[in-house]
Amino acid sequence: MTELTSHGAGVIAAPGLPAGSRHRLLRTAGIGGIVAFGSWVLQPILVMLIVGDKWASYHSQWEYFHDFRWNGLYEGITFSGIGVGMLVLVIATSLLVEQAGAPTVGSRLLSLFGVFAGAMWILTAGVTFAPFTSVGHFVKDLVPEVADQNAVFEAMGLVTTGLLMAFEVFSLGWIVLFAVVARRRGVIGRVLAVLAAVSAAGVFSGFLMPFAPPWASLGGLGFCLIAGIGLLGKARGARRVDSGLPADGSRKSDDPAGFGREVATGSVGA
């Protein structure tokens, strides 16, 4: 099935996009982006409520993990939430992009970069949960010295940081391609494309600061929130169009006979 969509001054066809599915994909993508960012915000809040500043009194990381054994579950769930939310955002927007035109190298890389970015958070959840398993529990028996135990867990921390750095690389590629490809296909507007460029600059800045904390990953997560809000706004306009109403929110159409109902797409806004 083909749905006619507006893009710029002309009209393009979106092959394979069932009637009424555009607003659902936009809404799904928006929810995914907000879930990803919300999960990231939730993680430090839960840790602060459960642990507070008690971690500073521990000289042994094994004892800390042993005393706060439920932290692994909380962090595993929240980190997985980031990954799953981002995957939903990426897959939904990739469907919109590919159904608005023929597949290209750019559109395929857009999908791959986004999927790998989301997957890094699921891998991070697994590594974060590892110290709270039986393998982590027996570190004390295998490595009696506290300094050596701490070295083991620090090495796991380096692995986690490496996954976050990989997320920054993949999210940078995804955001840049999203700003270019999704804009050209009419999935997003100029405002969201500009915000994507700003977010990409924020992510890239992290690579220019040696030995700094991986705060640049906030650029990718922040854009998940920005994209989520923008796409939910577009979903409202697209839903009106899918229902045969004007996308601008007016009650009365300039085409009372309804001949132009299939032409608009709700591509206004972000």
C-alpha positions, 0 to 999 in steps of 0.5 A: 500500500502506498500513502502520499506524503508531503515533503517541501513543495512537492509530494512523494510516495511512501511505499509500503506504509499502511494507511494510518500507521505513520502517526503510530510509528511517530508516537512509538518512536517518541515514547521510546526516546522518553523512556530511554532518557527517563531510565537514565535519570532514574538510575542515579536517583535509585542509587542515591535513595538506596546507598546515599553517601555510604559508599564513601566509607567502604575500602573494599568494593567487594563489601560494598557490592555484598552489602548493597546486593540489590543495586545490581538489579536496579541498575540492570533494569534501568540500563536495560531500559535505556537500551530498549527505549533507544532501540524502539526510537531507532527502529521506529524512525528507521521504518519511517525513513526507509518507507519514505524512499528507496533504501540507501547506504545512509539510511542503512547506516542510520539504522545500524548506528542506532541499533548498536548505540542502544545495544551498548546500554544492554551490554552495560547492564550485563557488565554492571550486574556481573559483580552481583552474581556468584562469580562476583561473590567468589572474588573475595575467596579467589583474591584475598587482598583488598587492593587486588579485589578492588583492582578486579572490580576497577577493571570491570569498571573500565569495561563498562566505561569502554561500552559507554565510549562505544555508545558515544561513537555509535550515537554520534553517527546515528544523530548526524545521519538522523539530522541529514537522512531523516530531514531529507526524507521529511521525517523531521523538520528543520528545528529537530535537525538543528537540535540534532546537530547541536547534540552531535557537537556535544557528543563529539566534544567528549573526545576532545577532553582526555581523562575526563568523565564520559559525560559526553554520552549525555549528548546522545541521551539528551537527544533521545529526550529531544527527539521523543518530545518532537516526534510525539508532537509530530504524531499528533499532526499525523494522526489528524491527517490519518483521520482525514483532518487538516494537520494544522489543527483547524476544524474546517478543511480548505478542501471540503470535498475531501479530494486532498486528504491523502496529500498532507502528512502532518510534517509540520512542527519539529 
